[in-house]
Amino acid sequence: MAADMDFSTPCEIVEDSYTKDNLSDMDNENLDNVKRVPLGKPPRHLSVMRHSMGSAKLIAEANLELDIGIIVHKSSSDEKNEFLPVLRSGSCAEIGPKQYMEDEHICIDDLIGHLGTTAEFPSPGAFYGYFSSFDLLPPYTMAKFKVSADVLHVQLKGGLGIIVGLTHQLILANACGQVFDGHGGTDAALFIRKNILKFIVEDSHFPICVEKAIKSAFLKADYSFADASSLDISSGTTALIALIFGRTLIIANAGDCRAVLGRRGRAIEMSKDHKPNCTSERRRIEKLGGVIYDGYLNGQLSVARALGDWHMKGPKGSACPLSAEPELQETELSEEDEFLIMGCDGLWDVMSSQCAVTMARKELMVHNDPERCSRELVREALKRNTCDNLTVIVVCFSTDPPPRIEIPQFRVRRSISAEGLNFLKGVLDSN
């Protein structure tokens, strides 16, 4: 049995979508095989069968998931998938009700042509990115936070109370300076937009293991921004990127932006909003000594992950509550995948993922124009009184508009027995 196995490299394992979540499915398949063994031969123990499949491969898969942290979406039809996307994109950015425009974005439908490389990358290739500065804690909330810190300092007269009170007051002194500036500035968003793709393609893991290259590029971009002496390193930005190679779509996110896949009218969220109140983020933040007040990290930021904001981070390479490490999700595109929506929190604060997909699909069926579709999503968010800048990117995977979804109609045949028919006639005749 071991001779028939295909031992893949770790990066091929990612493409095969093996994770700890579906290892149990593999075990179930082995159990089915055990049940099919003829009674003349006693079945081998499950652990022996697993070993014959290559325990080294399974260990590599488990370690790879821990190292890369990528979530893989795989449909049951992936093995027969021969779909090849034809990429078209459109975008729209509006300042909205804010005084400053702090969003940056990039759309490259032909990545291979853009790079001008002769390397054999899977075709087609594309790159899309969205980067946004964000608000600090509002002044009135700052005042509430300072009062609560002082009260805590008085009530807890022990050493713990003194430490907590002083920590909060130090944070407030720094944050108040930022509030007086009005906003964190766009230095970080501009820097990351201009450099993130370069850091990805120049990474030693690219293009063999794109996932590792992306994670490494986010951290390198964060460090490089800190080293740029001409820039305001207290500026910060969220980052959401999408890379497409052939049928493979990879989403990387650090912050509260969101990417949503439209799959035959259903919304498939390809990223997670990194809000401080999110259970997993809160656990990570508190483990590293951070605090969350009114949904703000250390009383200042409305996001739990961001690039820049080095006034809130420790020495390079040290773990801190504000993380620049992205979360990755990957999927193999099929004919059911029609388009991708990438948007800032200004869109998702007033519109659900499913609502955006339903609206985009309806509009694309009419005009089949991704740029016009992005404008309509922005216009709808403004009608719903969003309080932020607005940027929306729509990427279509086909030259054709989304097809109409036919809802099957079931015809019910009704019949009556001869006895029932005679009874009915008798009732009618009597009347």
C-alpha positions as CSV (number, residue, x, y, z in Angstrom):
1,M,0.0,0.0,0.0
2,A,2.9,2.4,0.8
3,A,4.2,1.9,-2.7
4,D,1.1,3.4,-4.2
5,M,1.2,6.6,-2.1
6,D,2.2,10.0,-3.6
7,F,4.7,11.7,-1.2
8,S,4.4,15.4,-1.9
9,T,6.5,18.3,-0.8
10,P,5.1,20.5,2.1
11,C,4.0,23.2,-0.4
12,E,2.1,20.6,-2.4
13,I,0.4,19.6,0.8
14,V,-1.1,23.0,1.1
15,E,-2.4,22.7,-2.5
16,D,-3.9,19.4,-1.6
17,S,-5.8,21.1,1.2
18,Y,-4.7,18.8,4.0
19,T,-5.2,20.2,7.5
20,K,-5.7,18.9,11.0
21,D,-9.4,19.4,10.4
22,N,-9.6,16.8,7.6
23,L,-7.2,14.3,9.1
24,S,-10.2,12.8,10.8
25,D,-11.8,12.4,7.4
26,M,-8.8,10.5,6.2
27,D,-9.0,8.3,9.3
28,N,-12.7,7.6,8.4
29,E,-11.7,6.6,4.9
30,N,-9.2,4.2,6.3
31,L,-11.8,2.7,8.6
32,D,-14.0,2.1,5.6
33,N,-11.1,0.3,3.9
34,V,-10.7,-1.9,6.9
35,K,-14.3,-2.9,6.8
36,R,-13.9,-4.0,3.2
37,V,-11.1,-6.4,3.9
38,P,-12.2,-10.0,3.3
39,L,-12.9,-12.1,6.4
40,G,-10.1,-14.5,5.5
41,K,-7.5,-11.8,6.3
42,P,-7.7,-10.1,9.7
43,P,-7.7,-6.3,9.2
44,R,-4.5,-4.4,10.2
45,H,-4.7,-2.0,13.0
46,L,-5.6,1.6,12.0
47,S,-2.3,2.9,13.4
48,V,-0.4,0.5,11.2
49,M,-2.3,1.6,8.1
50,R,-1.6,5.2,8.9
51,H,2.1,4.4,9.2
52,S,2.0,2.7,5.8
53,M,0.6,5.9,4.3
54,G,3.6,7.8,5.5
55,S,3.6,9.2,9.0
56,A,6.3,11.7,8.1
57,K,3.9,13.2,5.6
58,L,1.1,13.5,8.2
59,I,3.5,15.1,10.6
60,A,4.6,17.6,8.0
61,E,1.0,18.5,7.2
62,A,0.3,19.2,10.9
63,N,3.4,21.2,11.3
64,L,2.8,23.1,8.1
65,E,-0.6,24.3,9.4
66,L,0.9,25.5,12.6
67,D,3.7,27.3,10.8
68,I,1.7,28.9,8.1
69,G,-1.7,29.2,9.8
70,I,-3.6,29.0,6.5
71,I,-7.3,27.9,6.3
72,V,-8.0,25.9,3.1
73,H,-11.4,25.8,1.5
74,K,-11.9,22.7,-0.7
75,S,-15.0,21.6,-2.4
76,S,-15.9,18.0,-3.3
77,S,-15.6,18.7,-7.0
78,D,-12.0,20.0,-6.8
79,E,-10.5,16.8,-8.3
80,K,-12.5,17.3,-11.5
81,N,-12.1,21.0,-11.6
82,E,-10.9,22.3,-15.0
83,F,-12.1,25.8,-14.6
84,L,-9.7,28.6,-15.5
85,P,-10.7,32.1,-14.4
86,V,-10.7,35.1,-16.8
87,L,-10.0,38.0,-14.5
88,R,-11.6,41.4,-14.7
89,S,-11.7,44.0,-11.9
90,G,-13.1,47.4,-11.0
91,S,-12.8,49.6,-8.0
92,C,-14.3,52.7,-6.4
93,A,-13.0,54.9,-3.6
94,E,-14.9,57.7,-1.8
95,I,-13.9,60.0,1.1
96,G,-17.4,59.6,2.6
97,P,-18.3,61.8,5.6
98,K,-14.7,61.9,6.9
99,Q,-12.4,65.0,6.5
100,Y,-9.5,63.0,5.1
101,M,-9.1,60.1,2.6
102,E,-7.0,57.5,4.3
103,D,-7.6,54.5,2.0
104,E,-5.2,53.1,-0.6
105,H,-5.7,50.2,-3.0
106,I,-4.1,48.5,-6.0
107,C,-5.5,46.3,-8.8
108,I,-3.3,44.2,-11.1
109,D,-5.3,41.9,-13.4
110,D,-2.2,40.7,-15.3
111,L,0.5,40.1,-12.6
112,I,2.8,38.2,-14.8
113,G,2.9,41.0,-17.4
114,H,3.3,43.5,-14.6
115,L,6.3,41.8,-13.1
116,G,7.8,41.3,-16.6
117,T,9.2,37.9,-15.5
118,T,9.9,34.9,-17.6
119,A,9.4,32.5,-14.7
120,E,6.8,29.8,-15.2
121,F,4.0,31.0,-13.0
122,P,0.6,29.5,-13.2
123,S,-1.6,31.6,-15.5
124,P,-3.6,33.7,-15.1
125,G,-2.0,35.7,-12.2
126,A,-3.4,38.7,-10.4
127,F,-2.8,40.9,-7.4
128,Y,-5.3,43.1,-5.5
129,G,-4.7,45.0,-2.3
130,Y,-6.5,47.4,0.1
131,F,-4.8,49.4,2.8
132,S,-6.4,51.8,5.2
133,S,-5.4,54.0,8.1
134,F,-7.8,53.9,11.1
135,D,-9.1,56.0,13.9
136,L,-7.7,56.3,17.4
137,L,-9.9,56.4,20.5
138,P,-12.4,59.4,20.4
139,P,-11.6,62.2,22.9
140,Y,-14.8,61.7,25.0
141,T,-13.9,58.0,25.4
142,M,-10.4,59.0,26.3
143,A,-11.7,61.1,29.2
144,K,-13.9,58.1,30.4
145,F,-10.9,55.8,30.2
146,K,-8.7,58.2,32.3
147,V,-11.3,58.5,34.9
148,S,-11.8,54.8,35.2
149,A,-8.1,54.3,35.4
150,D,-7.8,56.8,38.3
151,V,-10.7,55.1,40.1
152,L,-9.1,51.7,39.7
153,H,-5.9,53.2,41.1
154,V,-7.6,54.4,44.2
155,Q,-9.8,51.4,44.8
156,L,-6.9,48.9,44.6
157,K,-4.4,50.2,46.9
158,G,-2.1,47.3,46.6
159,G,0.8,46.9,44.2
160,L,-1.5,45.5,41.4
161,G,-3.7,48.5,41.5
162,I,-0.7,50.9,41.3
163,I,0.7,49.0,38.3
164,V,-2.6,48.9,36.4
165,G,-3.3,52.6,37.1
166,L,0.1,53.7,36.0
167,T,-0.1,51.6,32.9
168,H,-3.3,53.1,31.8
169,Q,-2.1,56.6,32.4
170,L,1.0,56.1,30.4
171,I,-1.1,54.8,27.5
172,L,-3.4,57.7,27.7
173,A,-0.6,60.3,27.6
174,N,0.6,58.8,24.3
175,A,-2.8,58.4,22.8
176,C,-3.9,61.9,23.6
177,G,-1.0,63.3,21.6
178,Q,-2.3,61.3,18.6
179,V,-5.9,62.5,19.0
180,F,-4.6,66.1,18.9
181,D,-3.1,65.3,15.5
182,G,-6.5,64.3,14.4
183,H,-5.5,61.1,12.7
184,G,-2.6,58.7,12.3
185,G,-1.8,59.9,8.8
186,T,-1.5,58.0,5.5
187,D,2.2,57.3,5.6
188,A,1.8,53.6,6.5
189,A,-1.0,52.9,3.9
190,L,1.1,54.5,1.1
191,F,4.3,52.7,2.1
192,I,2.6,49.3,2.3
193,R,0.7,49.8,-1.0
194,K,4.0,50.7,-2.8
195,N,6.1,47.9,-1.3
196,I,4.1,44.9,-0.3
197,L,4.1,43.2,-3.7
198,K,7.9,43.7,-4.0
199,F,8.5,42.1,-0.6
200,I,6.3,39.1,-1.7
201,V,8.0,38.4,-5.0
202,E,11.5,39.0,-3.7
203,D,11.0,36.6,-0.8
204,S,13.1,33.4,-1.0
205,H,9.9,31.2,-0.6
206,F,8.3,32.8,-3.7
207,P,6.8,31.3,-5.9
208,I,7.4,27.8,-4.5
209,C,5.5,28.4,-1.2
210,V,3.5,31.6,-1.7
211,E,1.9,31.4,1.7
212,K,5.2,31.6,3.6
213,A,6.3,34.4,1.2
214,I,3.2,36.5,2.1
215,K,3.6,36.1,5.8
216,S,7.3,37.0,5.6
217,A,6.5,40.0,3.3
218,F,4.0,41.4,5.8
219,L,6.6,41.3,8.6
220,K,9.4,42.7,6.4
221,A,7.1,45.5,5.2
222,D,6.3,46.4,8.9
223,Y,10.0,46.4,9.8
224,S,11.0,48.4,6.8
225,F,8.3,51.0,7.6
226,A,9.8,51.4,11.1
227,D,13.2,52.0,9.5
228,A,12.0,54.7,7.1
229,S,13.2,57.7,9.1
230,S,11.3,60.2,6.8
231,L,7.9,58.7,7.6
232,D,5.7,59.0,10.7
233,I,6.1,55.5,12.2
234,S,3.2,56.2,14.5
235,S,1.0,56.0,11.5
236,G,-0.7,52.6,11.0
237,T,-2.7,50.7,8.4
238,T,-4.7,47.6,7.9
239,A,-3.9,45.4,4.9
240,L,-6.0,43.0,2.8
241,I,-4.5,41.4,-0.3
242,A,-5.7,38.8,-2.8
243,L,-3.3,36.7,-4.9
244,I,-4.5,34.6,-7.8
245,F,-2.3,32.0,-9.6
246,G,-4.2,29.8,-12.0
247,R,-7.3,28.5,-10.1
248,T,-5.7,29.2,-6.6
249,L,-7.0,32.2,-4.7
250,I,-5.1,33.2,-1.6
251,I,-6.4,35.9,0.8
252,A,-4.2,37.5,3.5
253,N,-5.6,39.9,6.0
254,A,-4.4,42.0,9.0
255,G,-7.1,44.3,10.3
256,D,-10.8,44.8,9.9
257,C,-11.1,44.8,6.1
258,R,-12.9,41.8,4.5
259,A,-12.9,39.7,1.4
260,V,-16.1,37.9,0.4
261,L,-16.4,35.3,-2.4
262,G,-19.7,35.2,-4.4
263,R,-20.4,31.5,-5.1
264,R,-23.6,31.1,-7.0
265,G,-25.3,33.7,-4.9
266,R,-23.9,32.6,-1.5
267,A,-21.4,34.7,0.4
268,I,-18.2,32.9,1.4
269,E,-16.2,35.0,3.8
270,M,-12.5,34.6,3.0
271,S,-11.1,36.7,5.9
272,K,-11.9,37.4,9.5
273,D,-12.3,40.9,11.0
274,H,-9.5,41.4,13.5
275,K,-11.4,43.3,16.2
276,P,-10.1,43.5,19.7
277,N,-13.3,42.0,21.1
278,C,-13.1,38.9,18.9
279,T,-12.6,36.0,21.2
280,S,-9.4,34.6,19.7
281,E,-7.9,38.1,19.4
282,R,-8.9,39.1,22.9
283,R,-7.3,35.9,24.2
284,R,-4.0,36.6,22.3
285,I,-4.0,40.3,23.4
286,E,-4.5,39.6,27.1
287,K,-1.9,36.8,27.0
288,L,0.6,39.3,25.8
289,G,-0.3,41.9,28.5
290,G,-2.6,44.1,26.5
291,V,-5.9,45.5,27.7
292,I,-9.2,46.1,25.8
293,Y,-11.4,49.1,26.8
294,D,-14.7,49.8,25.0
295,G,-13.6,47.7,22.1
296,Y,-10.2,49.5,21.7
297,L,-6.8,47.8,22.0
298,N,-4.9,49.4,24.9
299,G,-7.6,52.1,24.9
300,Q,-6.4,53.4,21.5
301,L,-6.9,51.2,18.4
302,S,-10.1,49.7,17.0
303,V,-8.2,46.9,15.4
304,A,-6.1,44.0,16.8
305,R,-3.8,43.6,13.9
306,A,-2.1,46.3,11.8
307,L,1.1,47.3,10.1
308,G,2.9,50.4,11.5
309,D,1.9,52.0,14.8
310,W,5.3,51.4,16.1
311,H,4.6,53.6,19.2
312,M,2.5,50.6,20.4
313,K,4.9,47.9,19.6
314,G,8.0,46.6,21.3
315,P,11.4,45.8,19.8
316,K,11.5,44.2,16.4
317,G,10.8,40.5,16.6
318,S,9.1,40.6,20.0
319,A,5.5,39.5,20.6
320,C,3.1,42.3,21.3
321,P,-0.7,42.8,21.5
322,L,-0.8,44.7,18.2
323,S,0.3,42.1,15.6
324,A,1.3,42.6,11.9
325,E,1.0,38.9,11.2
326,P,-1.7,38.2,8.6
327,E,-4.2,35.4,8.6
328,L,-4.4,33.4,5.3
329,Q,-7.2,31.6,3.6
330,E,-7.0,29.6,0.3
331,T,-9.4,28.1,-2.1
332,E,-9.5,26.5,-5.5
333,L,-11.8,28.5,-7.8
334,S,-14.4,26.7,-9.8
335,E,-17.3,27.6,-12.1
336,E,-19.5,28.2,-9.1
337,D,-17.2,31.1,-8.0
338,E,-18.4,34.2,-9.8
339,F,-16.7,37.2,-8.2
340,L,-14.7,38.5,-5.2
341,I,-15.6,41.6,-3.2
342,M,-12.9,43.4,-1.2
343,G,-14.0,46.2,1.0
344,C,-13.1,48.4,4.0
345,D,-14.9,48.4,7.3
346,G,-16.9,51.5,6.0
347,L,-18.8,49.0,3.8
348,W,-19.1,46.1,6.2
349,D,-20.3,48.4,9.1
350,V,-23.5,49.0,7.2
351,M,-23.9,45.9,5.0
352,S,-23.6,42.2,5.7
353,S,-21.5,40.0,3.5
354,Q,-24.6,38.2,2.0
355,C,-26.3,41.5,1.3
356,A,-23.2,42.8,-0.6
357,V,-23.0,39.5,-2.6
358,T,-26.7,39.6,-3.5
359,M,-26.6,43.2,-4.6
360,A,-23.4,42.7,-6.6
361,R,-24.7,39.6,-8.3
362,K,-28.0,41.4,-9.2
363,E,-26.1,44.3,-10.7
364,L,-23.6,42.2,-12.6
365,M,-26.4,40.3,-14.2
366,V,-27.7,43.6,-15.6
367,H,-24.5,45.3,-16.9
368,N,-21.6,42.8,-16.2
369,D,-19.3,45.7,-15.3
370,P,-17.2,45.2,-12.1
371,E,-16.2,48.9,-11.9
372,R,-19.8,50.0,-12.1
373,C,-20.7,47.3,-9.5
374,S,-18.1,48.7,-7.1
375,R,-19.5,52.2,-7.4
376,E,-23.0,50.9,-6.7
377,L,-21.9,49.2,-3.5
378,V,-20.2,52.4,-2.4
379,R,-23.3,54.4,-3.2
380,E,-25.5,52.0,-1.2
381,A,-23.1,52.3,1.8
382,L,-23.3,56.1,1.7
383,K,-27.1,55.8,1.6
384,R,-26.9,53.7,4.7
385,N,-25.0,56.5,6.5
386,T,-21.6,54.9,6.8
387,C,-19.2,56.9,9.0
388,D,-15.9,56.1,7.3
389,N,-14.0,56.3,4.0
390,L,-15.2,53.8,1.4
391,T,-13.2,51.6,-0.9
392,V,-14.6,48.6,-2.8
393,I,-12.8,46.2,-5.3
394,V,-14.9,43.8,-7.3
395,V,-13.0,41.0,-9.2
396,C,-15.0,38.9,-11.7
397,F,-13.7,35.4,-12.7
398,S,-15.5,35.1,-16.0
399,T,-16.3,37.3,-19.1
400,D,-20.0,36.2,-18.8
401,P,-22.4,37.7,-16.3
402,P,-23.6,35.5,-13.5
403,P,-26.3,33.1,-14.7
404,R,-29.8,33.2,-13.5
405,I,-30.4,30.7,-10.7
406,E,-33.3,28.5,-11.6
407,I,-35.4,27.4,-8.7
408,P,-36.8,24.0,-9.4
409,Q,-40.6,23.9,-9.5
410,F,-42.3,20.7,-8.4
411,R,-45.6,19.8,-9.9
412,V,-47.9,17.9,-7.6
413,R,-50.4,15.5,-9.3
414,R,-53.6,15.2,-7.4
415,S,-56.0,12.3,-7.9
416,I,-59.1,10.9,-6.4
417,S,-60.3,7.3,-6.1
418,A,-63.4,6.1,-7.8
419,E,-65.1,5.7,-4.4
420,G,-64.2,9.3,-3.5
421,L,-65.4,10.5,-6.8
422,N,-68.8,8.8,-6.4
423,F,-69.1,10.2,-2.9
424,L,-68.4,13.7,-4.2
425,K,-71.0,13.3,-7.0
426,G,-73.6,12.2,-4.4
427,V,-72.9,15.3,-2.3
428,L,-73.2,17.6,-5.2
429,D,-76.4,16.0,-6.5
430,S,-78.0,16.2,-3.1
431,N,-77.4,19.9,-3.1
